[in-house]
Amino acid sequence: MAKKILIVDDSKAIRQSIRFVLEQNEYQVLDAEDGLDALEKLENGTVDLIITDVNMPNMNGIELIQEVRGKDAFKFVPILVLTTESQNSVMEKGKAAGATGWIVKPFSTDKLLAAVRKVVG
């Protein structure tokens, strides 16, 4: 059965490009435009992986990670942070919140797939 991945990014273009790559590689994809939208989508069932941006309106990626980690059903779901932020302070906040790993934008298709396969197969 295909692994289900939730992409959270306020950029429609980014969501579409990630969706395209993942669907080409047999993953099932959901997407959300910010943290609040993501939490709503997660109420409808579980996912195998969350890929989230950091800087978004309404609820940013760090806040989303904290919310997700506070829910029993999602405590162990891998979360990759997709970001232009390569500063250590942002990475430390992400790690402290419970992020599994990072993908720095701009990213290549190969890097994205390698990171996804590493955490969900």
C-alpha positions, 0 to 999 in steps of 0.5 A: 500500500502506498505511503501517505505524505502530508505536505504543508507549505503556504506556496502552492507552487512548492506543494505542486512540485513536491506532489508531482515528485512524490506521486511519480514515485508511488506515494499518496499525497495530501497537502495543506497551506499552513499549520491550521489547515494541516491539523484539520487534515490530520483529524481525518486520519493518519499519515506516514510522513509530514513535510512542513515549511517553517515560515507560514501564516496562521500557524508556522511549521515549528508550532505545527510540529509541537501540536502534532507531537502533542497528539498520541496518534502522531507522536512517532510520525516522521516530520521533515522540515522543508525550509530556506532556513539553514540557521542553527537557531531555527534548526534547534527549535525544530529539533526541540519541537520534534522534527525528524530531519531537514530539507533545505530549499531549493532542493533537488528531486533526488534530495527530496526522495532520498530524505523521504525514503530514509524515513518512510521507505 
